[in-house]
Amino acid sequence: MQATADLPLWAAILVSLFLLIGASLALIGAVGFLRLPTFYERLHAPTLGTSWGIGGVMLASMIFFTVTSQRLVIHEVLIGIFVTVTTPVTFMLLARAALHRDRVAKNGKAPAKQDGP
């Protein structure tokens, strides 16, 4: 494995770019989570922040370790798959639980129930 200082310029630029993109998306998701007023509105921002943010960090990691170890490193793809699959499902279950809780409590925070076609 090469030293980090020996990383070629093109690889360093790509790694830096993907790290900045991933960190920026994660930050946008966190800020959206803090600024949106209701629980239901807060669900969307962290999902995008974690899914797309982890994608940028994952690509940066894959490029860095592929170049420094001089072999193809794709272990991070599993992390990306698990995060991409589990995060939206988790937030959907949280939303359904909160919706059920708010409708049973009849506190007016829940969206109105839609009648089907």
BATITI-938683 format. One record per atom (N, C-alpha, C): residue in three letters; atom name; x, y, z. Coordinates in nm, 4 decimals. Layout:
<nodes>
+-----+----+----------+----------+----------+
:   r :  a :     east :    north :       up :
+-----+----+----------+----------+----------+
: ala : CA :        X :        Y :        Z :
...
+-----+----+----------+----------+----------+
</nodes>
This chain:
<nodes>
+-----+----+----------+----------+----------+
:   r :  a :     east :    north :       up :
+-----+----+----------+----------+----------+
: met :  N :   0.0844 :  -0.1177 :   0.0000 :
: met : CA :   0.0000 :   0.0000 :   0.0000 :
: met :  C :   0.0886 :   0.1236 :   0.0000 :
: gln :  N :   0.0549 :   0.2187 :  -0.0845 :
: gln : CA :   0.1327 :   0.3414 :  -0.0952 :
: gln :  C :   0.0994 :   0.4363 :   0.0190 :
: ala :  N :   0.1895 :   0.5288 :   0.0429 :
: ala : CA :   0.1616 :   0.6346 :   0.1398 :
: ala :  C :   0.0612 :   0.7317 :   0.0799 :
: thr :  N :  -0.0139 :   0.7974 :   0.1645 :
: thr : CA :  -0.1147 :   0.8919 :   0.1175 :
: thr :  C :  -0.0522 :   1.0083 :   0.0416 :
: ala :  N :   0.0691 :   1.0467 :   0.0791 :
: ala : CA :   0.1367 :   1.1569 :   0.0100 :
: ala :  C :   0.1717 :   1.1205 :  -0.1338 :
: asp :  N :   0.1785 :   0.9931 :  -0.1646 :
: asp : CA :   0.2111 :   0.9468 :  -0.2999 :
: asp :  C :   0.0870 :   0.9329 :  -0.3888 :
: leu :  N :  -0.0269 :   0.9763 :  -0.3406 :
: leu : CA :  -0.1503 :   0.9682 :  -0.4177 :
: leu :  C :  -0.1387 :   1.0598 :  -0.5395 :
: pro :  N :  -0.1675 :   1.0086 :  -0.6598 :
: pro : CA :  -0.1601 :   1.0941 :  -0.7790 :
: pro :  C :  -0.2580 :   1.2113 :  -0.7690 :
: leu :  N :  -0.2229 :   1.3187 :  -0.8381 :
: leu : CA :  -0.3028 :   1.4406 :  -0.8313 :
: leu :  C :  -0.4461 :   1.4175 :  -0.8767 :
: trp :  N :  -0.4673 :   1.3452 :  -0.9854 :
: trp : CA :  -0.6022 :   1.3203 :  -1.0357 :
: trp :  C :  -0.6853 :   1.2453 :  -0.9326 :
: ala :  N :  -0.6243 :   1.1488 :  -0.8632 :
: ala : CA :  -0.6972 :   1.0720 :  -0.7620 :
: ala :  C :  -0.7274 :   1.1581 :  -0.6404 :
: ala :  N :  -0.6324 :   1.2423 :  -0.6008 :
: ala : CA :  -0.6548 :   1.3310 :  -0.4867 :
: ala :  C :  -0.7678 :   1.4293 :  -0.5148 :
: ile :  N :  -0.7740 :   1.4796 :  -0.6376 :
: ile : CA :  -0.8813 :   1.5723 :  -0.6744 :
: ile :  C :  -1.0167 :   1.5009 :  -0.6723 :
: leu :  N :  -1.0223 :   1.3800 :  -0.7297 :
: leu : CA :  -1.1486 :   1.3051 :  -0.7296 :
: leu :  C :  -1.1940 :   1.2693 :  -0.5885 :
: val :  N :  -1.0999 :   1.2223 :  -0.5062 :
: val : CA :  -1.1341 :   1.1872 :  -0.3674 :
: val :  C :  -1.1847 :   1.3099 :  -0.2928 :
: ser :  N :  -1.1151 :   1.4216 :  -0.3090 :
: ser : CA :  -1.1573 :   1.5451 :  -0.2419 :
: ser :  C :  -1.2941 :   1.5906 :  -0.2903 :
: leu :  N :  -1.3176 :   1.5830 :  -0.4203 :
: leu : CA :  -1.4450 :   1.6244 :  -0.4773 :
: leu :  C :  -1.5596 :   1.5400 :  -0.4227 :
: phe :  N :  -1.5431 :   1.4079 :  -0.4236 :
: phe : CA :  -1.6498 :   1.3213 :  -0.3741 :
: phe :  C :  -1.6705 :   1.3351 :  -0.2237 :
: leu :  N :  -1.5626 :   1.3577 :  -0.1488 :
: leu : CA :  -1.5786 :   1.3810 :  -0.0050 :
: leu :  C :  -1.6545 :   1.5100 :   0.0229 :
: leu :  N :  -1.6228 :   1.6142 :  -0.0517 :
: leu : CA :  -1.6952 :   1.7402 :  -0.0341 :
: leu :  C :  -1.8427 :   1.7279 :  -0.0725 :
: ile :  N :  -1.8703 :   1.6580 :  -0.1809 :
: ile : CA :  -2.0089 :   1.6385 :  -0.2232 :
: ile :  C :  -2.0849 :   1.5573 :  -0.1183 :
: gly :  N :  -2.0268 :   1.4479 :  -0.0729 :
: gly : CA :  -2.0923 :   1.3637 :   0.0268 :
: gly :  C :  -2.1146 :   1.4361 :   0.1579 :
: ala :  N :  -2.0128 :   1.5087 :   0.2039 :
: ala : CA :  -2.0266 :   1.5830 :   0.3291 :
: ala :  C :  -2.1283 :   1.6962 :   0.3148 :
: ser :  N :  -2.1304 :   1.7610 :   0.1999 :
: ser : CA :  -2.2276 :   1.8692 :   0.1776 :
: ser :  C :  -2.3708 :   1.8161 :   0.1785 :
: leu :  N :  -2.3927 :   1.7029 :   0.1146 :
: leu : CA :  -2.5271 :   1.6449 :   0.1129 :
: leu :  C :  -2.5697 :   1.6000 :   0.2524 :
: ala :  N :  -2.4769 :   1.5432 :   0.3281 :
: ala : CA :  -2.5091 :   1.5049 :   0.4654 :
: ala :  C :  -2.5404 :   1.6278 :   0.5502 :
: leu :  N :  -2.4665 :   1.7361 :   0.5293 :
: leu : CA :  -2.4923 :   1.8601 :   0.6023 :
: leu :  C :  -2.6286 :   1.9197 :   0.5642 :
: ile :  N :  -2.6612 :   1.9173 :   0.4367 :
: ile : CA :  -2.7919 :   1.9673 :   0.3921 :
: ile :  C :  -2.9046 :   1.8859 :   0.4557 :
: gly :  N :  -2.8860 :   1.7539 :   0.4626 :
: gly : CA :  -2.9867 :   1.6700 :   0.5271 :
: gly :  C :  -3.0015 :   1.7019 :   0.6749 :
: ala :  N :  -2.8901 :   1.7267 :   0.7433 :
: ala : CA :  -2.8951 :   1.7601 :   0.8860 :
: ala :  C :  -2.9594 :   1.8963 :   0.9091 :
: val :  N :  -2.9269 :   1.9939 :   0.8257 :
: val : CA :  -2.9862 :   2.1271 :   0.8393 :
: val :  C :  -3.1356 :   2.1205 :   0.8088 :
: gly :  N :  -3.1729 :   2.0452 :   0.7071 :
: gly : CA :  -3.3148 :   2.0283 :   0.6756 :
: gly :  C :  -3.3896 :   1.9621 :   0.7899 :
: phe :  N :  -3.3257 :   1.8676 :   0.8544 :
: phe : CA :  -3.3870 :   1.8009 :   0.9692 :
: phe :  C :  -3.4110 :   1.8991 :   1.0830 :
: leu :  N :  -3.3174 :   1.9880 :   1.1036 :
: leu : CA :  -3.3302 :   2.0846 :   1.2134 :
: leu :  C :  -3.4295 :   2.1960 :   1.1822 :
: arg :  N :  -3.4374 :   2.2382 :   1.0580 :
: arg : CA :  -3.5170 :   2.3571 :   1.0240 :
: arg :  C :  -3.6635 :   2.3286 :   0.9923 :
: leu :  N :  -3.6942 :   2.2098 :   0.9462 :
: leu : CA :  -3.8330 :   2.1819 :   0.9109 :
: leu :  C :  -3.9175 :   2.1671 :   1.0372 :
: pro :  N :  -4.0402 :   2.2201 :   1.0360 :
: pro : CA :  -4.1158 :   2.2335 :   1.1611 :
: pro :  C :  -4.1824 :   2.1056 :   1.2134 :
: thr :  N :  -4.2377 :   2.0204 :   1.1271 :
: thr : CA :  -4.3123 :   1.9050 :   1.1772 :
: thr :  C :  -4.2371 :   1.7754 :   1.1522 :
: phe :  N :  -4.2764 :   1.6744 :   1.2266 :
: phe : CA :  -4.2133 :   1.5432 :   1.2129 :
: phe :  C :  -4.2263 :   1.4901 :   1.0710 :
: tyr :  N :  -4.3422 :   1.5072 :   1.0118 :
: tyr : CA :  -4.3673 :   1.4524 :   0.8781 :
: tyr :  C :  -4.2828 :   1.5220 :   0.7716 :
: glu :  N :  -4.2599 :   1.6500 :   0.7875 :
: glu : CA :  -4.1746 :   1.7221 :   0.6932 :
: glu :  C :  -4.0273 :   1.6889 :   0.7145 :
: arg :  N :  -3.9904 :   1.6532 :   0.8350 :
: arg : CA :  -3.8511 :   1.6224 :   0.8651 :
: arg :  C :  -3.8043 :   1.4879 :   0.8117 :
: leu :  N :  -3.8936 :   1.4041 :   0.7690 :
: leu : CA :  -3.8543 :   1.2705 :   0.7258 :
: leu :  C :  -3.7744 :   1.2689 :   0.5961 :
: his :  N :  -3.8001 :   1.3607 :   0.5070 :
: his : CA :  -3.7403 :   1.3542 :   0.3735 :
: his :  C :  -3.5929 :   1.3947 :   0.3704 :
: ala :  N :  -3.5571 :   1.5007 :   0.4403 :
: ala : CA :  -3.4206 :   1.5543 :   0.4323 :
: ala :  C :  -3.3134 :   1.4559 :   0.4813 :
: pro :  N :  -3.3284 :   1.3901 :   0.5955 :
: pro : CA :  -3.2236 :   1.2965 :   0.6388 :
: pro :  C :  -3.2109 :   1.1751 :   0.5477 :
: thr :  N :  -3.3211 :   1.1338 :   0.4880 :
: thr : CA :  -3.3138 :   1.0192 :   0.3967 :
: thr :  C :  -3.2245 :   1.0516 :   0.2779 :
: leu :  N :  -3.2445 :   1.1675 :   0.2188 :
: leu : CA :  -3.1599 :   1.2067 :   0.1057 :
: leu :  C :  -3.0169 :   1.2329 :   0.1512 :
: gly :  N :  -3.0021 :   1.2951 :   0.2661 :
: gly : CA :  -2.8680 :   1.3243 :   0.3170 :
: gly :  C :  -2.7864 :   1.1994 :   0.3415 :
: thr :  N :  -2.8484 :   1.0979 :   0.3996 :
: thr : CA :  -2.7722 :   0.9759 :   0.4263 :
: thr :  C :  -2.7511 :   0.8944 :   0.2997 :
: ser :  N :  -2.8543 :   0.8819 :   0.2178 :
: ser : CA :  -2.8400 :   0.7995 :   0.0967 :
: ser :  C :  -2.7391 :   0.8583 :  -0.0016 :
: trp :  N :  -2.7583 :   0.9843 :  -0.0389 :
: trp : CA :  -2.6692 :   1.0459 :  -0.1366 :
: trp :  C :  -2.5373 :   1.0891 :  -0.0732 :
: gly :  N :  -2.5415 :   1.1278 :   0.0533 :
: gly : CA :  -2.4181 :   1.1665 :   0.1217 :
: gly :  C :  -2.3230 :   1.0489 :   0.1369 :
: ile :  N :  -2.3779 :   0.9342 :   0.1731 :
: ile : CA :  -2.2933 :   0.8158 :   0.1871 :
: ile :  C :  -2.2396 :   0.7727 :   0.0509 :
: gly :  N :  -2.3142 :   0.8029 :  -0.0558 :
: gly : CA :  -2.2667 :   0.7702 :  -0.1908 :
: gly :  C :  -2.1390 :   0.8445 :  -0.2255 :
: gly :  N :  -2.1326 :   0.9727 :  -0.1921 :
: gly : CA :  -2.0117 :   1.0506 :  -0.2200 :
: gly :  C :  -1.8932 :   1.0033 :  -0.1380 :
: val :  N :  -1.9151 :   0.9778 :  -0.0109 :
: val : CA :  -1.8066 :   0.9296 :   0.0754 :
: val :  C :  -1.7633 :   0.7904 :   0.0317 :
: met :  N :  -1.8581 :   0.7072 :  -0.0082 :
: met : CA :  -1.8278 :   0.5722 :  -0.0532 :
: met :  C :  -1.7427 :   0.5746 :  -0.1810 :
: leu :  N :  -1.7781 :   0.6589 :  -0.2759 :
: leu : CA :  -1.6986 :   0.6690 :  -0.3991 :
: leu :  C :  -1.5576 :   0.7205 :  -0.3707 :
: ala :  N :  -1.5464 :   0.8186 :  -0.2815 :
: ala : CA :  -1.4142 :   0.8693 :  -0.2448 :
: ala :  C :  -1.3302 :   0.7595 :  -0.1822 :
: ser :  N :  -1.3893 :   0.6811 :  -0.0946 :
: ser : CA :  -1.3172 :   0.5717 :  -0.0298 :
: ser :  C :  -1.2746 :   0.4648 :  -0.1299 :
: met :  N :  -1.3633 :   0.4329 :  -0.2235 :
: met : CA :  -1.3297 :   0.3324 :  -0.3242 :
: met :  C :  -1.2136 :   0.3780 :  -0.4117 :
: ile :  N :  -1.2167 :   0.5031 :  -0.4543 :
: ile : CA :  -1.1083 :   0.5554 :  -0.5376 :
: ile :  C :  -0.9776 :   0.5585 :  -0.4593 :
: phe :  N :  -0.9830 :   0.6094 :  -0.3367 :
: phe : CA :  -0.8607 :   0.6206 :  -0.2556 :
: phe :  C :  -0.7957 :   0.4848 :  -0.2333 :
: phe :  N :  -0.8721 :   0.3876 :  -0.1875 :
: phe : CA :  -0.8128 :   0.2583 :  -0.1556 :
: phe :  C :  -0.7781 :   0.1764 :  -0.2792 :
: thr :  N :  -0.8488 :   0.1983 :  -0.3900 :
: thr : CA :  -0.8119 :   0.1315 :  -0.5145 :
: thr :  C :  -0.6764 :   0.1830 :  -0.5637 :
: val :  N :  -0.6561 :   0.3135 :  -0.5586 :
: val : CA :  -0.5307 :   0.3722 :  -0.6067 :
: val :  C :  -0.4151 :   0.3403 :  -0.5121 :
: thr :  N :  -0.4371 :   0.3521 :  -0.3809 :
: thr : CA :  -0.3254 :   0.3311 :  -0.2870 :
: thr :  C :  -0.2877 :   0.1840 :  -0.2721 :
: ser :  N :  -0.3828 :   0.0932 :  -0.2845 :
: ser : CA :  -0.3480 :  -0.0488 :  -0.2711 :
: ser :  C :  -0.3182 :  -0.1145 :  -0.4050 :
: gln :  N :  -0.3384 :  -0.0423 :  -0.5135 :
: gln : CA :  -0.3107 :  -0.0884 :  -0.6500 :
: gln :  C :  -0.3878 :  -0.2152 :  -0.6856 :
: arg :  N :  -0.5087 :  -0.2244 :  -0.6333 :
: arg : CA :  -0.6013 :  -0.3318 :  -0.6692 :
: arg :  C :  -0.7426 :  -0.2778 :  -0.6530 :
: leu :  N :  -0.8380 :  -0.3404 :  -0.7194 :
: leu : CA :  -0.9758 :  -0.2942 :  -0.7158 :
: leu :  C :  -1.0370 :  -0.3191 :  -0.5776 :
: val :  N :  -1.0868 :  -0.2142 :  -0.5165 :
: val : CA :  -1.1494 :  -0.2236 :  -0.3844 :
: val :  C :  -1.2948 :  -0.1794 :  -0.3993 :
: ile :  N :  -1.3864 :  -0.2724 :  -0.3800 :
: ile : CA :  -1.5283 :  -0.2401 :  -0.3952 :
: ile :  C :  -1.6104 :  -0.2851 :  -0.2739 :
: his :  N :  -1.5469 :  -0.3070 :  -0.1608 :
: his : CA :  -1.6189 :  -0.3493 :  -0.0406 :
: his :  C :  -1.7234 :  -0.2473 :   0.0033 :
: glu :  N :  -1.6966 :  -0.1214 :  -0.0264 :
: glu : CA :  -1.7869 :  -0.0148 :   0.0145 :
: glu :  C :  -1.9229 :  -0.0222 :  -0.0536 :
: val :  N :  -1.9307 :  -0.0929 :  -0.1645 :
: val : CA :  -2.0575 :  -0.1063 :  -0.2351 :
: val :  C :  -2.1618 :  -0.1724 :  -0.1442 :
: leu :  N :  -2.1189 :  -0.2686 :  -0.0633 :
: leu : CA :  -2.2111 :  -0.3331 :   0.0307 :
: leu :  C :  -2.2672 :  -0.2323 :   0.1308 :
: ile :  N :  -2.1823 :  -0.1450 :   0.1810 :
: ile : CA :  -2.2285 :  -0.0417 :   0.2742 :
: ile :  C :  -2.3311 :   0.0469 :   0.2050 :
: gly :  N :  -2.3012 :   0.0875 :   0.0841 :
: gly : CA :  -2.3942 :   0.1714 :   0.0084 :
: gly :  C :  -2.5280 :   0.1033 :  -0.0156 :
: ile :  N :  -2.5246 :  -0.0243 :  -0.0483 :
: ile : CA :  -2.6490 :  -0.0988 :  -0.0708 :
: ile :  C :  -2.7308 :  -0.1061 :   0.0578 :
: phe :  N :  -2.6657 :  -0.1407 :   0.1684 :
: phe : CA :  -2.7380 :  -0.1525 :   0.2950 :
: phe :  C :  -2.7970 :  -0.0191 :   0.3398 :
: val :  N :  -2.7213 :   0.0882 :   0.3266 :
: val : CA :  -2.7719 :   0.2195 :   0.3670 :
: val :  C :  -2.8854 :   0.2632 :   0.2752 :
: thr :  N :  -2.8704 :   0.2417 :   0.1456 :
: thr : CA :  -2.9724 :   0.2823 :   0.0494 :
: thr :  C :  -3.1032 :   0.2050 :   0.0700 :
: val :  N :  -3.0939 :   0.0799 :   0.1103 :
: val : CA :  -3.2141 :  -0.0005 :   0.1307 :
: val :  C :  -3.2763 :   0.0244 :   0.2682 :
: thr :  N :  -3.1947 :   0.0318 :   0.3709 :
: thr : CA :  -3.2500 :   0.0378 :   0.5066 :
: thr :  C :  -3.2985 :   0.1765 :   0.5477 :
: thr :  N :  -3.2352 :   0.2820 :   0.5023 :
: thr : CA :  -3.2743 :   0.4164 :   0.5466 :
: thr :  C :  -3.4162 :   0.4534 :   0.5050 :
: pro :  N :  -3.4552 :   0.4402 :   0.3790 :
: pro : CA :  -3.5937 :   0.4753 :   0.3433 :
: pro :  C :  -3.6970 :   0.3848 :   0.4113 :
: val :  N :  -3.6649 :   0.2571 :   0.4275 :
: val : CA :  -3.7582 :   0.1660 :   0.4930 :
: val :  C :  -3.7764 :   0.2054 :   0.6390 :
: thr :  N :  -3.6673 :   0.2400 :   0.7058 :
: thr : CA :  -3.6756 :   0.2824 :   0.8453 :
: thr :  C :  -3.7591 :   0.4078 :   0.8599 :
: phe :  N :  -3.7361 :   0.5058 :   0.7749 :
: phe : CA :  -3.8132 :   0.6298 :   0.7830 :
: phe :  C :  -3.9598 :   0.6077 :   0.7472 :
: met :  N :  -3.9891 :   0.5162 :   0.6569 :
: met : CA :  -4.1280 :   0.4861 :   0.6239 :
: met :  C :  -4.1987 :   0.4230 :   0.7446 :
: leu :  N :  -4.1307 :   0.3322 :   0.8129 :
: leu : CA :  -4.1903 :   0.2704 :   0.9316 :
: leu :  C :  -4.2101 :   0.3727 :   1.0430 :
: leu :  N :  -4.1146 :   0.4636 :   1.0603 :
: leu : CA :  -4.1309 :   0.5703 :   1.1586 :
: leu :  C :  -4.2504 :   0.6592 :   1.1245 :
: ala :  N :  -4.2667 :   0.6906 :   0.9982 :
: ala : CA :  -4.3784 :   0.7760 :   0.9555 :
: ala :  C :  -4.5118 :   0.7063 :   0.9797 :
: arg :  N :  -4.5191 :   0.5792 :   0.9501 :
: arg : CA :  -4.6442 :   0.5069 :   0.9720 :
: arg :  C :  -4.6780 :   0.4968 :   1.1203 :
: ala :  N :  -4.5763 :   0.4739 :   1.2026 :
: ala : CA :  -4.6003 :   0.4669 :   1.3473 :
: ala :  C :  -4.6461 :   0.6020 :   1.4011 :
: ala :  N :  -4.5841 :   0.7096 :   1.3564 :
: ala : CA :  -4.6240 :   0.8429 :   1.4011 :
: ala :  C :  -4.7631 :   0.8779 :   1.3505 :
: leu :  N :  -4.7944 :   0.8398 :   1.2276 :
: leu : CA :  -4.9266 :   0.8656 :   1.1717 :
: leu :  C :  -5.0336 :   0.7922 :   1.2520 :
: his :  N :  -5.0082 :   0.6672 :   1.2825 :
: his : CA :  -5.1036 :   0.5892 :   1.3624 :
: his :  C :  -5.1207 :   0.6518 :   1.5008 :
: arg :  N :  -5.0097 :   0.6890 :   1.5638 :
: arg : CA :  -5.0148 :   0.7502 :   1.6969 :
: arg :  C :  -5.0940 :   0.8809 :   1.6944 :
: asp :  N :  -5.0698 :   0.9649 :   1.5958 :
: asp : CA :  -5.1380 :   1.0940 :   1.5881 :
: asp :  C :  -5.2858 :   1.0787 :   1.5549 :
: arg :  N :  -5.3211 :   0.9812 :   1.4718 :
: arg : CA :  -5.4629 :   0.9605 :   1.4394 :
: arg :  C :  -5.5396 :   0.9025 :   1.5580 :
: val :  N :  -5.4758 :   0.8131 :   1.6331 :
: val : CA :  -5.5416 :   0.7573 :   1.7507 :
: val :  C :  -5.5590 :   0.8652 :   1.8572 :
: ala :  N :  -5.4592 :   0.9507 :   1.8746 :
: ala : CA :  -5.4661 :   1.0577 :   1.9744 :
: ala :  C :  -5.5563 :   1.1724 :   1.9294 :
: lys :  N :  -5.5894 :   1.1769 :   1.8006 :
: lys : CA :  -5.6732 :   1.2826 :   1.7426 :
: lys :  C :  -5.6234 :   1.4216 :   1.7818 :
: asn :  N :  -5.4913 :   1.4408 :   1.7667 :
: asn : CA :  -5.4333 :   1.5698 :   1.8041 :
: asn :  C :  -5.4221 :   1.6674 :   1.6874 :
: gly :  N :  -5.4633 :   1.6292 :   1.5695 :
: gly : CA :  -5.4646 :   1.7211 :   1.4559 :
: gly :  C :  -5.3316 :   1.7378 :   1.3846 :
: lys :  N :  -5.2278 :   1.6716 :   1.4306 :
: lys : CA :  -5.0973 :   1.6838 :   1.3643 :
: lys :  C :  -5.0868 :   1.5943 :   1.2416 :
: ala :  N :  -5.1663 :   1.4891 :   1.2383 :
: ala : CA :  -5.1574 :   1.3921 :   1.1291 :
: ala :  C :  -5.2277 :   1.4446 :   1.0046 :
: pro :  N :  -5.1751 :   1.4139 :   0.8873 :
: pro : CA :  -5.2461 :   1.4491 :   0.7630 :
: pro :  C :  -5.3808 :   1.3774 :   0.7565 :
: ala :  N :  -5.4745 :   1.4359 :   0.6880 :
: ala : CA :  -5.6083 :   1.3754 :   0.6764 :
: ala :  C :  -5.6009 :   1.2440 :   0.6016 :
: lys :  N :  -5.6888 :   1.1539 :   0.6391 :
: lys : CA :  -5.6918 :   1.0227 :   0.5745 :
: lys :  C :  -5.7525 :   1.0385 :   0.4353 :
: gln :  N :  -5.6859 :   0.9812 :   0.3361 :
: gln : CA :  -5.7315 :   0.9877 :   0.1962 :
: gln :  C :  -5.8191 :   0.8680 :   0.1667 :
: asp :  N :  -5.9334 :   0.8886 :   0.1010 :
: asp : CA :  -6.0166 :   0.7783 :   0.0585 :
: asp :  C :  -5.9621 :   0.7237 :  -0.0718 :
: gly :  N :  -5.9612 :   0.5928 :  -0.0849 :
: gly : CA :  -5.9099 :   0.5285 :  -0.2052 :
: gly :  C :  -6.0062 :   0.5417 :  -0.3220 :
: pro :  N :  -5.9606 :   0.5061 :  -0.4432 :
: pro : CA :  -6.0471 :   0.5178 :  -0.5626 :
: pro :  C :  -6.1577 :   0.4163 :  -0.5640 :
+-----+----+----------+----------+----------+
</nodes>
